């Protein structure tokens, strides 16, 4: 099984993980069922995926609780758990971000309890709070790393300048940001900085809200209350251009006996700038389908062709 190392830490994992915002993320998606969420996690683990990416924000801790239940029958040492924190709910019911050292330490302690584990493989600062110096937030996590509570320090949703600030003391191990073939800002400056500083990169929204699955056609429409309705990528003429580009991958996918989504995930896995790709799943069969991407071995020529076709 192929593995990758996370930053300067001793965490190693599979290059394909599971994004779990639909596991317990009742505040993000309608009609979720806890039993289905647990099955999604177990299906991923049973089919070669070892990294589970979650967050307090996914159901206000419910995703972490379900993962804690799901992994009880598995060898914890063979599973990597990444979670994110920094948010809290005020007495008025509002969600606010607090990256103060005291709150981050409390957030880690609460995540450990919900996940029923005594350490986290990766803990991410989910969002900057705009007031706490990011290097102070990271220094608090470094204390927890030295205490064995977390193994790797992550940051997310940061500009390149904020990333530099967070990594002032060289403690950051992994950066999780939006990146896909249609959102390539990370290629301009971020990737070079990450490589220079031995920081791993994990892209979120890797299938671009379904655009990279091949399931849409030019006739597909989205209701006004669907978040995709106002996304520029889902509006003409951009939408038709993307659909046309994705369709060029169908012959190559067929040659690999794969879906377009699996082919794209294989492209991420082969990308030298990416450590782990974390597609989500709303059903166990989606987790199973994603896992099959681990078995696709692209040639250098195929990788370059996919990259060129999706630009």
N, C-alpha and C positions, 0 to 999 in steps of 0.2 A: 504494500500500500504506500502510495506517495505521501510524503509528509512535508510540512514547511515549518520553519522556526519563526517565532514571533519576536521581532525586534532583537533587543539585547538580552531578553529573558531566556529562561530554560523551557518555555512552553513550546511544544510541537503539536501540530494538528494536521488534519486532512485539509487539502486546498479547497474543498467544498464543504460549507457549513449549512446550517438551517437558520433562516431568519424567522423569529417566532412572534412577530407582532399580531398574527392571527391565532396564536395560542393564548387564549385568555385576554386578548385585547378587545374587550367588550366596548370600550370607549372609542375604538377605532373602526370596528367593523360590526355590522348588525348580524343577528342570528347566529352567533358563535355558540358552540356547545363544548363544555369542558371535557367531556368524554372524547370528543373528536380531537381536541387539542392534544390530549395525552397520547392518543393513537398516532397523531402526526409525529410527535417526538420519538416514540418508540419505533415507528417505521423508518425514520431517518437513521436512528442508531443501529437498527437491525440490517441496514443496507450500506454500511460503510462510512456514514457521515458521523463525525465525532465532535464537531464544534457546534454548540447551541448558542445563538446570539439572542439575548433578551434585553429587557429594560424595565425599570420601575414604571415608566410611562405606559407600558403595555398592560392596560387593565389596572393601573395603580397597584402593581405588585402581584396581580393575579397570574400573569404569565410565569413569573418566577415560582409561585406556589405550585402551579401545574407541572412545571419542569421538575421541581423537587419531588413531586409524587411519581412522575414518569420514570425517573432514573433510579428508583429504589432497588430495582432488581438487576441493575447493571454495575459493573466494576467502575467505581468513580475515577480511579486512576487512568482509565482509558477514555474518559469523557472530558472535553474542555468546555467550561461554561464561561461565557462572556456576558456581562450585564452592564447596564448604563444607569447612572443616577445623577442626582443634583437637583431634581425637582421636589417640590413639596406642596401640599394643599393647605391653604390658609383657613382660618376659622370661618371666613366668608365663602369658602368653597372654591376659591380661585387657585389655579395652578401657577406657581412661581418657581423661578430657578434660583438656587442658592448654592454656590460653589465654595462657600467658606470652608476652611479646614474642618471646623467642628461638625458642620452638617454633612460633609462628605464622609467623615469617619462614622457618623451615625447611619448614613445611607448604606455603607458597606456592611455594618453590623446587621441592619435590618434585612438586607438582601441575603446574607448568609443564613439568617433564620428562615426566611421564606423558602430558600432553595434547599434547606436541610443539609448544608455542607459546612465544612470548617475552613474552606478557602475558595477563592475565585481565581480562575485562570487569567481572566482579563476583567478589569473594571475600567469603564470609560466615563469621563466627564461628558455627559450627554450634550449639553449646550453651555456656552459661556453665559455668565450672569450679568456681564457688563460692568461689574464693580470690583469683584475680587481679582487681584492680579493672578493671571493663570499659572504663573510659576509657583505661587503660594499654594494654589489648589493642588498642583502636581506634587509639590513637596510633601503635602499631607498624605498623598497616596504612596509616596516613596517610603514614608514611615510605616505604613501598613504593609508594604511589600517587604520591608526588612523584618517585620513582625510575623511574616508568613500568612497574612490574611489574604493577600492578593499576590499573583505571580507576575503579572504584566500590567503596565499602566497605559491606558488608552485615552484618546481625546476624539471628539467628534464635532461636526458642524462649526469648524473654525476656518477663518480666512488664513492665507499663508502667513500673514504678519502675526496673527494670533497664535498660529502653530509655533512660530519662532519664539514668541514670548513664553508659551507653555513649556517649550523644550530648552529654556535658558540654561538649565543645569544638566541637560543631557539625559533626563529620566524617562522621557516618553518612548514607549515601545511600539505603539501602533496607532494609526490614524484612520478613522472611518468617516468617509465623505461620499457625497453623491458623485458617481462616475459611471458612464456607459458610453457606447459609441456615438450617441447623440448629445452627450454632455461631457465634453472633453477638456474642460478648463484645467483639470489636474495635470494635464500633459505640459502646460505652459511653463510652470515653475515648481509646482509641488513635488512631482516625481523626482526631480533632481535633488531637491532638498532632502526628501525622505531617504534616498539612497546614500547620500553623503553622511547622514546621521543614523544609519542602521535602524530606520523606523519602518515597520511593515505597513502595508496599505490594504484596507478592506473597503470595497465599494458598496454602498447601499443603493437600493432600487436598481439592481443589476439588469432586470428584464424590462426596465422602463415602463412600469405600469401595464405590462402585457404587450407593448409595442414590439418586443423582440421575441415573441413566442410564435408569430406566424398565424395567430388565431383571428386577426382582424382583416377586414377587406375595406375597400374604398367606400362601401355602402354602410359600414358600421357607424352607428350614431350613439350618442350618450345623452342621457337625461340632464336637465339643467341642474339637478341636485347632485350629479356625479362629479367628483373632483376632476375627472378627465375632461369635462365639458369645456372648461376655461383654460386648459393647458395648451400652450402654443403648439406643442407637438401633435395635438389631436385636432388642430384646425387647419383648414386648407390655405395655401397649397402644401404646407409642410406635411400634413398627414398622409396625403397620397404619395409624396416623395419618399417618405419613410416606408410605407407599405411596399412600394416598388423595390426599394433597396433590400428589404428583408426577404422578399420573394426570390431574389437572386440566390439565396442560400439553400433553397429547397432541393435542388439537384445534389448538392454536396451532403446535405442531411440524409437524403435517401441513400446515397452511396455508403454512408456510415450506419444505415439502418437506425437512424435517430430522428428525433423531432428537431425543428429549428431551434427551439428553446435549449435542448440538450447540446446542440452544436455551438450555440452562443456561450453557454456555460463552459464548454470545453475551450473556447477562445479565451475566456477570462482565466481559466486555469493555466493556460500556456503563456499568458501575458507576463513578461518578466517584471512588470511594475506592480503586480498584484500578488498578495500572499494568499488570501482566502476570499472566495465569493460566497455570499450568503443569501440565496434566493429564498423567498418565503413560500409557504404552502397553506392553503385553506382546507385541504383534504389530504388524507394519508396517501392517496394515489399520486398526488402531485409531488409529495416528498419522495416517493418511490421513483417517479419519473426523473426528478432532478438528480437523484443519486446515480442514475445510469450514465450521467455525463462523466463520471469518474473513469468510465471504461473507454471513453473516446480518446484516441491518440491522434491528434492532428499533426500533419507534416508541417514543416516550416512554410512551404508554399501555400498550403491550405490556410494556415494562420494569417499569412500576409493577404491572401485573397479576401478572407472574411473582413479583415481590418480595412482594406481598401473599399470593399463594396458598401460598408456601413458608414463611410465618411460623408 
